[in-house]
Amino acid sequence: MDRQTFFGKVVSGVLELCQKHQKPLLVLAGKIAWEEIPELPKEIAGIFSIVNGPMFEGEAMKEAGRLLEQTAFALGRLLQSRL
């Protein structure tokens, strides 16, 4: 996720819906360029990388479904635990 992605149609559109319904947004991304991301709106509760270690970009794209599922599962368990 970089500045272009952050201000792109998908994240902006989902963020608008979250703001409208006063819900937090968790953003899952393959790679995060923190230096390019502006200050986060309060509705964005967090940005998380689905890549869990060193990985070539092509491999990450090939494994994106599995990586996304694993990260979403881990976040879901965390949210369920109400920490």
PyMOL commands that set and color helices and strands:
alter all, ss='L'
color gray80, all
select helices_A, chain A and resi 3-6+9-20+34-36+57-62+64-80
alter helices_A, ss='H'
color red, helices_A
select strands_A, chain A and resi 25-29+44-49
alter strands_A, ss='S'
color yellow, strands_A
deselect
rebuild
show_as cartoon
